[in-house]
Amino acid sequence: MRRLPTLLGACAMLFALTACAEKQSDVGFGAQPPPPPSEQQSSTGGSSGGAGQPPQRALKGTEVPAERVDASALPDGYPRQVWTRNSGREIVAIGQEGGCGSVRAEVTEQNAERVELALVEETEEPSGPCTMDLRYPPVVASLSEPLADRTVILTQREVKVPADG
């Protein structure tokens, strides 16, 4: 009988840990970026993907073939998915942000052969602690002309932004 409270406490702890494990999203330390858009996602109008994934409506578009994406300047583990939408006049990529940062896409150069797309993570000096999670939002940039057969060059940089105040 003396072990009954210990046993009940252990069962409650096990239940709580199991419940928390099922609720964890796939973002955070060591998380993987969402999968690239598929034909099914492109043709369906679903409003949201799984936890930590961008809404499917953001994924609508045409995937840029891997041989036309130069992601060699990106750090290891950085997402390399690129697609177009709006008749090729918008280019979408998966960015990576975390903690007190947010990512945006910036076209740094475009000519007849290529489009350079910088994935810029802006990090504000925190007034308190920042979370250590990673997020993979889709980011969009407009092009002056449709992408067509041009190569997409992906780069990444970090920018420190002064805190408001």
C-alpha positions, 0 to 999 in steps of 0.5 A: 500500500505504501507504494501506491502513491509512488506508482500513481505518481509514476503513471501520471508522469508517464502519461504527461510525458507521452501527451507532451511528446505527441503535441511537439511540432516538428520545428525546434532544435534539429527540426527538418524543413517542410517538404517541397510543394508537390503536385497534390499540394499545388492543385489542392486549396488546403489551408494548412500543412502539418505543424511547423509547415507553411500553409498549402495555399502558400505552396501553390506554384510550379517547382523550379527544377533542382538543376536550375537552382544553385544553392551552393552558397547556403549553409549545410542543412538550409532548405533548398526548395524554390518554386514560382507562382503568379505566372512566374513573376513571383519566386518562393523559397523556404527560409530559415529563422529562429529565436528573435529572427525573421526571414525575408527574400530579396532579389539582389540581381536579375538578368537574362540568365539568372536571378539571385535571391538572398534569404535574409534573416533579420535578428533584433537585439532581444530585450529578454530571452529568445527561443531556440527553435527553428522555423521554415516559412515560405518567403516571396519576392517579385521579379521584373520578368517571369523566371522562365528558364533562368537559374536561381542563385540562392544566398543567405545572410544575417542582419542585426536590427536595432531594437525599438525603443 
